[in-house]
Amino acid sequence: MKKTVIDIHNVSKVYNPDTIPVHAVNNVHLHFEQGEFTALVGPSGSGKTTLLNIIGGLDAPTQGSVIINGTDITHLSANALIRFRLHHIGFVFQSYNLVPVLTARENVEFIMLLQGVSKAGRERRVRELMAAVGLSDKMDVRPAQLSGGQQQRVAVARALASKPQFILADEPTANLDSHSAANLLDMMAQLNRDEGMTFIFSTHDARVIERAGRVITLVDGSIASDTARVETGV
């Protein structure tokens, strides 16, 4: 029996409550088990990115709670939340969010540096990850000299560097060609199978949706459907 690792209770998010309220997420109740490979889907404005950001502690809900491994992250201080994300959650953003003045190697290494990983450990992990994303020859190149697909692969390597329990990915394949997207999804699916890493995607991409073991559809900030499949990450 799999362990429930994320509990979302009665979560809502309202922007501009005092002027023109925008109800981005409405009374959402969800739970996720260890090792899920889940896609959050829905039209633009459906609330999927907002919900993903709330799960990751990047945005605070207007009401409700998000409990991860027994910790209610909605009640953590700002510093405690930063530490929690550092050790438990990896993020992949559509816009990459790489540090432009750092090389690919340094971008991937940065979170491990914050975690206090030894130099030898950091170097070994960077080599493994850059090889896994097919960029061993781009280690010392800065983001501006990389294609969009290459930047996204560096961003994925960075997200995986800290060996997080959860990967939250916001439209990770949106700027990738079909070949790069397939390679990226293959790598994530393998990590899901081999290491039990939990993946939650916000996506429009049919390539992600067809591989997901669970598909949660949001409409106007509410859960319209929640469909689980037998196999995950395939």
C-alpha positions, 0 to 999 in steps of 0.5 A: 500500500502506497503512502499518502505524501501530499494532502490538500484540504479545502484550498482556495486562492483569490487574487484581488479580494478587495477590488475585483476578485479572481477565484483562481482555485476553488475549494480543492481537496486532493491527495497524492501518494508516493511515486505518482506521475500526475498531470494537472490539465485544463484550459488556460486560466483553469487554475492548474499553475496556481495550484501547482505553485501552492503545492510547492509553497511558491504561493500561499492559499487564501484558505485551506492547507497543504500538508507534505509528509506531515508538515503543514507548509501553509503555516511555515515561516518564510525561512522554514519554507525555503529550507523545506523546498530546498530539501524536498521539492524540485521545480521545473519552470516553462521559462527555465529560470536559469541564472544567466551569469552561471554556466550550465554546470554551476546552475545544476550545482547551485542547489547542492551548494546550498545543501552543503554537499561536498565538492566531490559529491557535487561534481559527480552528481553534475556529471551524471545529470548532464550526461542523463540530459545529453549535455555533457559537452555543454557543461561550461556554457552559459544559458544564453549560448544554449537553445531553448530545449537545451536550457530546459534540460539544464533546468531539469538537471538542476531540479533533480540535483538535490534528489528531491522527493517531489518534482513539480513541473509547470509546462516542462515540454512547452518549448521543446521539439518532439525529440527533446520532449520525448527524451525528457519524459523518458528520463522523468518516467525512469526516475519515477519507476526506479527511485519512486520520485513523485512528479506533478505536471501542469500541462497542455501537452498530450505527450505528457498527458498520455504518459501520466498515471493520473490526470486531474482536470481543472475547470474554473479553479475546481476539480472537474475530473480525477482519473487514475490509470493502472500504470504510472510513468509509462 
